[in-house]
């Protein structure tokens, strides 16, 4: 018969191994982010030039962007390089997170497909924001301003708005993956989601109102793709069972977390 102290030591050892695995995953991720950041830092000004291209293309002739603080010309590209490094390293960090959740088995094909789909959709959302939404939104704001006011945006203010829109579109493009996961693990029924289409449509515009500049044009550019992606998620769910069996890819938290 196993003694209580040996059981306690076994649980303690398992907890320590999970902590060591978490620390190792975080360290590897931070090292990779640091390497990518160091590479991007050498071209940080070029990176900001790329990000600011949509607003600069919308400025009136003779107008330029400005820096209202002395340190802005350094810290704006610096912060952008840090954020870009995390974005580029996201696939590796997601894979590490999955291995922590399922430490005893490698990712199966379904898990790899979900990971790949989530990464591709996130990058696709950011690309849609930069290539489609940015030119329209920036051109709209440049056009509706008073005729006697020269538009000269601050580099920090523009970067905050641009990053907010990039991440908003990136996250909303994850809706199909979120929908599939919710149905597969049995949190919500597919028929329930179908019945709530009208509420989802309204909710998309509410989210668009909270995450975009306060104009109906910007809100629609985010809300309409959100609703279409929700419909795409419903289509994908038709090919998948509503619930998984014991041998499926369900997300299970470690014992130390659940207890």
Buried (B, 14 or more C-beta within 10 A) or exposed (E): EEEEEEEEEEEEEEBEEBEEBBEEBEEEBBEBBEEBBEEBBEEBBEBBEEBBBBBBEBBEEEBEBEBEEEEBBEBBBBBBBBBBBBBBBBBBBBBBEBBBEBEEEEBEEEBBBBBEBBBEBBBBBBBBBBEEBBBBBBBBBBEEEEEEEEBEBBBBBBBEBBBBBBBBBBBBBBBBBBBBBBBBBEEBBBEEBEEEEEEBBEBBBEBBBEBBBEBEBBBBBBBBBBBEBBBBBBEBBEEBEEEBEEEEBBEEEBEEEEE
